[in-house]
Amino acid sequence: MKKALVTGVTGQDGSYLSEFLLKRGYKVFALRRRTSMPIYVNVEHIKDQLEWIDGDLTDLASLIRAVQIADPDEIYNLAAQSFVGTSWNQPFATGEMTGLGVTNMLEAIRLIKPNARFYQASTSEMFGKVAEVPQRETTPFYPRSPYSAAKLYGHWMTINYRESFSMFACSGILFNHESPRRGLEFVTRKITNGVAKIKLGLQNELRLGNLDSKRDWGFAGDYVKAMWLMLQQDQPDDYVISTGETHSVREFVETAFSYVGLNWKSYVVQDERFMRPAEVDLLLGDCSKAEKKLGWKKSVDFRALVHMMVDHDLERLQVNEPVRRMAL
């Protein structure tokens, strides 16, 4: 039985990856950051199948302990302060967890289990003010937020540990990937949740920022398979994972509203409060390397992804709404 240590298990990617690994017979150890009230909504259905270890990316000693306990064959670092908007409000905390936290994990692996295979969750946000379209593994980086700058630090530290200590360390430069498990603060889920509420008469407008930003959106459930595939190769390397298609926020909005028979223009209000200080205008990935070397391909297209997320929020709100009204 292979053993894997996963950070960020309760998030979108961590939950899909844990499911994926469990189905393949792995023993999955989940690093859990101590909070007064842990949130398990994404992993409630598999919570009892996971081996939980308390730890924190900002605490090297706890990571050393976690690696000692799990003795893992593979380690997936998915934990981070991952919301771009929050990174501007908390730049130091973002740098400590999203950047330095990667170094802490790499150092724990180097000291305790140097032959373990390591996956670092990098991001297309590192391309920022893009130097070329589409973006590939060789495209220069130009981060435009504390979040993407911290991710870039973690990305380069992964490369440095790989080259300096011959560690099997990979970075997946994942373009935007979404699902019904995405947090409500992210624009995609904010849109689908807002559409569902408007359709059900629970809200009458949806306030958004820049509608012209373009992103390469895929399904998170597809992308976790790429993470696993990277650690099954003979040699460690870095890979762009994307769909090769770009769509604007406006297209996402239009697709979501039209799915429930509504005209988005009647409900969407642009709000300056949701504009980024430094915008990333266009992200479009070239995943040909991953397709060729990993044999990876997407299975869910853009329209199906939006519909999936709207359906989930409609169902969730219809189930919970009677209870909410009774409680008033």
C-alpha positions in Angstrom: 0.0 0.0 0.0 1.4 3.4 -1.0 1.3 6.2 1.5 0.6 9.9 0.7 0.8 13.0 2.8 -1.5 15.7 1.6 -1.7 19.3 2.8 -4.8 21.5 2.1 -7.1 18.4 2.2 -10.2 20.3 3.2 -9.9 22.6 0.1 -11.2 22.0 -3.3 -8.1 20.3 -4.8 -7.2 18.5 -1.6 -10.6 16.8 -1.4 -10.6 15.6 -5.0 -7.0 14.4 -4.8 -7.7 12.5 -1.6 -10.7 10.8 -3.2 -8.5 10.0 -6.2 -5.7 8.5 -4.1 -8.1 6.5 -1.9 -9.7 4.9 -4.9 -6.2 3.8 -6.0 -5.6 2.0 -2.7 -3.4 4.7 -1.0 -3.2 5.3 2.7 -3.8 9.0 2.8 -2.4 11.2 5.7 -4.0 14.6 5.9 -2.2 17.5 7.5 -4.7 19.5 9.5 -4.1 23.0 10.7 -5.4 23.4 14.3 -8.5 25.7 14.4 -11.3 26.0 17.0 -13.8 24.7 14.5 -12.4 22.7 11.5 -14.4 22.8 8.3 -14.8 19.4 6.7 -17.6 20.0 4.3 -15.5 19.0 1.2 -14.3 15.8 2.8 -17.1 14.8 5.1 -17.8 11.7 3.0 -14.2 10.4 3.3 -13.2 12.0 6.6 -13.0 8.6 8.4 -10.9 7.1 5.7 -8.1 9.7 6.2 -5.3 9.6 8.8 -5.3 13.1 10.3 -2.1 14.8 11.5 -2.0 18.2 13.2 0.5 20.5 11.6 1.1 23.9 10.0 3.2 25.0 7.0 4.6 27.8 9.0 5.9 25.5 11.7 8.9 23.4 10.5 8.9 21.2 13.6 5.3 20.1 13.0 6.1 19.2 9.4 9.1 17.2 10.4 6.8 15.3 12.9 4.2 14.8 10.1 6.7 13.3 7.7 8.0 11.0 10.5 4.5 9.8 11.3 3.3 9.3 7.7 6.6 8.0 6.3 5.1 8.9 2.8 6.0 7.7 -0.6 4.4 10.9 -2.1 3.7 14.3 -0.6 1.3 16.8 -2.2 1.5 20.4 -1.0 -1.8 22.0 -1.8 -2.2 24.2 1.3 -1.9 28.0 0.8 -3.5 31.3 1.4 -4.9 31.1 -2.1 -7.4 34.0 -2.5 -5.7 36.8 -4.5 -7.9 39.5 -3.0 -7.0 38.5 0.6 -3.3 38.4 -0.3 -3.4 42.2 -0.8 -5.0 42.6 2.7 -2.6 40.1 4.3 0.6 40.2 2.2 2.9 39.0 5.1 0.7 36.1 6.1 0.4 35.1 2.5 4.2 35.2 2.0 4.8 33.2 5.1 2.3 30.4 4.3 2.2 30.3 0.5 5.9 31.0 0.0 8.0 30.1 3.0 5.7 27.3 3.9 6.9 25.4 0.8 10.5 25.7 1.9 9.5 24.3 5.3 8.0 21.3 3.7 10.9 20.8 1.4 13.3 21.0 4.3 11.3 18.5 6.3 11.4 16.1 3.4 15.1 16.6 2.9 15.8 15.9 6.6 13.4 12.9 7.1 12.4 11.3 3.8 14.6 12.6 1.0 13.4 9.8 -1.4 9.7 10.8 -1.1 8.2 12.3 -4.2 7.0 15.9 -3.8 4.3 17.8 -5.7 4.1 21.6 -5.3 0.9 23.4 -6.4 2.1 26.3 -8.5 -0.3 28.6 -10.4 -0.8 30.3 -13.7 -1.1 33.6 -11.7 2.7 33.6 -11.7 2.6 34.5 -15.4 0.7 37.7 -14.4 1.4 40.3 -17.0 2.0 37.7 -19.7 5.1 37.8 -21.9 3.5 35.5 -24.5 0.2 33.8 -25.5 -0.3 31.0 -24.8 1.8 30.5 -21.7 3.9 27.4 -21.4 6.6 26.0 -19.1 9.3 28.3 -20.6 7.2 31.5 -20.5 8.8 34.2 -18.3 7.0 35.0 -15.0 5.6 38.4 -14.0 3.5 38.0 -10.9 1.0 40.8 -10.2 -0.1 40.1 -6.6 1.3 39.0 -3.2 -0.3 35.6 -3.8 1.4 35.0 -7.1 4.7 36.4 -5.9 4.6 34.0 -2.9 3.7 31.1 -5.2 6.7 32.0 -7.5 9.0 31.8 -4.5 7.7 28.4 -3.7 8.0 27.3 -7.3 11.6 28.3 -7.6 12.5 26.8 -4.2 11.0 23.5 -5.5 13.3 23.7 -8.5 16.3 24.6 -6.3 15.8 21.6 -3.9 15.4 19.3 -6.9 18.6 20.5 -8.5 20.6 20.9 -5.3 19.6 17.7 -3.5 18.5 15.4 -6.3 15.0 15.3 -4.8 12.0 14.1 -6.9 10.2 17.5 -6.7 7.7 18.7 -9.3 5.6 21.8 -9.7 2.3 21.8 -11.5 1.6 25.2 -13.0 -2.1 24.8 -13.0 -4.4 27.3 -14.7 -7.7 28.2 -13.1 -9.7 25.1 -12.2 -13.1 25.2 -10.6 -15.8 22.9 -9.2 -18.8 22.9 -6.9 -16.3 22.6 -4.1 -14.7 26.0 -4.9 -14.9 28.5 -2.0 -17.7 31.1 -2.3 -15.2 34.0 -2.3 -13.8 33.0 -5.7 -15.4 34.7 -8.6 -16.6 31.6 -10.4 -18.5 30.3 -7.3 -19.6 33.8 -6.5 -21.3 33.9 -9.9 -22.9 30.4 -9.8 -24.1 30.9 -6.2 -25.5 34.4 -7.1 -27.2 33.0 -10.2 -28.8 30.3 -8.1 -30.0 32.8 -5.5 -31.4 35.1 -8.1 -33.2 32.3 -9.8 -34.8 31.2 -6.5 -35.7 34.8 -5.6 -33.3 35.0 -2.7 -31.3 37.9 -4.2 -31.9 40.5 -6.8 -28.4 41.5 -8.0 -24.9 40.3 -8.4 -22.0 42.6 -7.8 -18.7 41.8 -9.6 -15.4 43.5 -10.5 -13.7 43.3 -13.9 -15.8 41.4 -16.4 -13.1 41.6 -19.2 -10.5 39.4 -17.5 -9.9 36.2 -19.4 -9.0 32.9 -17.8 -8.3 29.3 -18.9 -10.9 27.4 -16.8 -11.0 23.7 -16.2 -12.5 21.2 -13.8 -10.5 20.5 -10.6 -11.4 16.8 -10.7 -9.5 16.5 -13.9 -6.5 18.5 -12.6 -5.7 16.3 -9.6 -5.1 13.4 -11.9 -2.3 15.4 -13.5 -0.8 16.0 -10.1 -0.6 12.3 -9.5 0.7 11.5 -13.0 3.6 13.9 -12.4 4.8 11.8 -9.5 4.6 8.6 -11.5 7.2 9.6 -14.0 10.8 8.4 -14.2 12.2 11.9 -13.8 10.8 15.0 -12.0 9.8 18.0 -14.0 7.3 20.9 -14.1 4.2 20.9 -16.2 1.5 23.4 -17.3 -2.0 22.0 -16.8 -4.8 23.8 -18.7 -7.6 23.4 -21.2 -6.1 25.6 -24.0 -9.2 27.7 -24.1 -9.8 31.2 -22.7 -13.1 32.8 -21.6 -13.8 36.1 -20.1 -15.6 36.6 -16.7 -18.4 38.1 -18.8 -18.7 34.8 -20.8 -18.8 32.9 -17.5 -21.6 35.2 -16.3 -23.6 34.9 -19.5 -23.3 31.1 -19.6 -24.4 30.8 -16.0 -27.4 33.1 -16.3 -28.6 31.8 -19.7 -28.5 28.2 -18.3 -31.4 29.2 -15.9 -33.2 31.3 -18.5 -32.2 34.7 -17.3 -30.5 37.8 -19.0 -27.4 38.6 -17.0 -27.6 42.3 -17.9 -30.7 42.7 -15.8 -28.9 41.6 -12.6 -25.1 42.2 -12.8 -23.6 45.4 -11.3 -19.9 46.2 -11.7 -18.5 47.3 -8.4 -15.1 49.1 -8.0 -14.6 47.4 -4.7 -13.9 44.1 -6.5 -11.3 45.4 -8.9 -7.7 44.2 -8.4 -5.0 46.8 -7.8 -2.9 45.1 -10.6 -5.0 43.1 -12.9 -4.1 39.9 -14.8 -5.8 40.4 -18.1 -5.3 37.2 -20.0 -4.3 33.6 -19.1 -4.2 30.9 -21.7 -2.2 27.7 -21.2 -0.4 25.4 -23.6 -0.5 22.0 -21.9 1.0 20.1 -24.9 3.9 18.9 -22.7 1.6 17.3 -20.2 -0.5 15.7 -22.9 2.5 14.2 -24.6 4.6 13.1 -21.5 1.8 12.4 -19.0 -0.9 11.3 -21.3 -3.3 13.8 -19.5 -6.4 15.3 -21.1 -9.4 17.2 -19.8 -12.8 15.5 -19.6 -15.0 18.5 -18.8 -15.4 21.5 -21.1 -16.2 25.1 -20.1 -19.9 25.0 -20.6 -20.3 21.7 -18.8 -18.3 23.1 -15.9 -20.4 26.2 -15.5 -23.6 24.1 -15.7 -22.3 21.6 -13.1 -21.6 24.5 -10.6 -25.0 26.2 -11.2 -26.8 22.8 -10.7 -24.9 22.2 -7.4 -25.8 25.7 -6.0 -29.4 25.4 -7.1 -29.7 22.0 -5.4 -27.9 23.2 -2.2 -30.0 26.3 -1.8 -33.3 24.4 -2.5 -32.5 21.9 0.2 -31.4 24.5 2.8 -33.8 27.3 2.1 -36.9 25.7 3.9 -34.7 25.2 7.0 -33.4 28.7 6.8 -36.8 30.2 6.6 -38.1 28.2 9.5 -35.3 29.5 11.6 -36.2 33.1 11.0 
